[in-house]
């Protein structure tokens, strides 16, 4: 059974983690969002009770 030989699978595992840890993080961190968030006001909105027409 070839699955019992760890040498090719271990090399594939190491190469995969090498790709994940060296190539992908700079690409993910370089992502920019199209819409910049604007600061929200610190005042709470005025809450009014609902007027239910079926009371």
BELKA-V809094 format. One record per residue. N is the residue number from 1. RES is the residue in one letter. PHI is phi in degrees with one decimal (999 if undefined). PSI is psi in degrees with one decimal (* if undefined). Layout:
n: [N N]
res: [RES RES]
phi: [PHI PHI]
psi: [PSI PSI]
This chain:
n: [1 2 3 4 5 6 7 8 9 10 11 12 13 14 15 16 17 18 19 20 21 22 23 24 25 26 27 28 29 30 31 32 33 34 35 36 37 38 39 40 41 42 43 44 45 46 47 48 49 50 51 52 53 54 55]
res: [X X X X X X X X X X X X X X X X X X X X X X X X X X X X X X X X X X X X X X X X X X X X X X X X X X X X X X X]
phi: [999 -72.6 -68.8 -80.9 -85.0 -79.0 -63.5 -71.3 -71.5 -68.3 -65.7 -64.3 -62.1 -65.4 -65.6 -62.9 -68.0 -62.8 -65.2 -62.0 -91.2 -114.7 -94.2 -75.8 -58.0 -62.5 -68.0 -70.7 -72.4 -83.0 -66.7 -116.3 -87.6 -68.9 -113.0 -82.1 -77.0 -103.5 -66.3 -82.9 -73.1 -85.7 -80.4 -79.5 -67.9 -74.8 -97.8 -114.8 -69.7 -77.2 -103.1 -87.5 -73.0 -101.9 -69.2]
psi: [121.4 -16.3 -18.6 -14.2 110.5 -12.4 -48.3 -35.0 -34.8 -38.6 -40.2 -41.7 -45.6 -41.3 -39.0 -45.4 -32.1 -41.7 -46.5 -37.9 -14.6 -36.7 -43.0 -40.1 -42.7 -33.8 -39.7 -41.1 -21.2 -3.5 133.9 144.6 139.7 -30.2 120.7 140.6 143.3 147.3 139.5 155.1 150.1 -10.1 141.0 142.5 148.0 125.0 127.7 144.2 148.0 143.9 107.5 124.1 -12.9 19.1 *]
